[in-house]
């Protein structure tokens, strides 16, 4: 499961006309667990989307070591997702298999059984047929984690996964995240909680003023993170 390193070479990113990251150079080592921090508008989401191949580079290059698109899974901010569409939890989770099944294979009984197993693993065994619009913020985030389980990607990019969830849900999701890390997956997580970063994330990448600062979280924590 251990993925290759991901190398940034003089990467500059823009969000619309605005330059948000300038000259990012460095390496995400295989199996890293990184807290991505920075003030609002610093480019954290833009960087994750670029890593996932969803946002273009302005300047520079990213060497993903031959990773295929399905090898990099992005969990977007749940607040940016439209939950008004009438779809059940198990169907959302089963979509995690789509990248590896191909575009012309439908979701069948076997895939729904996998989705049910993933929902049980995140504590939602009895909510598979419930519409996502009827879920609490914490329950919906558990659904998104279950979908990540089925994506089974060696590189996981999580954008504020603990925002707007209660303490019990955050602890449960952190246990899942640590299990993924123990499987040698590379994990980059946008965080605003510096206490959580210190306790659970060995490495940090802090974005500020267009610049990127790499560090060990145990010995250095970016004061400017918000």
C-alpha positions, 0 to 999 in steps of 0.5 A: 500500500505504501505510495511513492513520494510526491515532489513539488518543484517551484509550484505556484498556484492561483485561485482566479486572478490571485496568486495563493501559493508561490514557489512551493518546493519539497517532498511528501514522503511515503506514508506521511501524516501531515497537517496542512495549516494556514489562515483562510485564503492561504491556498490550502484547498487549492493545494489539495485540489491541485494534488488531486489533479483538479486544479491547474498549476500556474508554474512549476511541476508536481511529480506524483511518482506514477500514481494513477488518478484513482490512487489519490482520493480527495475528501472535500469540505462537507459544507461545500457539498449539496445534500439536497439530491435524494440519494441514500447513504449506501449509494453515496458510499458505493460511489467510492468504488466507481474509480476502480470499477470503470465508467460502464459498470453499475453498482450491484448487490456486491458493491452495496454489501461493501458499502453497508460494511463500510457504514458499519465500520464508521458506526452507521450500520442502520442508516444505509437507506436514509437520505443524506439530506436527513443526516446530521453534520457528523453523520454525513462526515462518517458517510464520507469517511466510509466512501473513502474506505471503498476508494482504498487509495494509497494517498488521502487528501482530507479538507477540514474533515473535523469541522462542525462535528462533535467530539465523539465523532472527531475521536471516531474519525481520528481512529480511522485516520490512524488506522489508514496511517498504520497501513502506510498511506500518505495522508494530508489533512487541512486543519484549523485545530492546532491542539489536534495537529500537535497530538495526532499529526507528526508533520505540518505544512503551513501556508502563509503569505504565499509561502510554504513552511514545512516542519515537525509538529512536535517541535514546531507549530506555526503561530499564524495558523487560524 
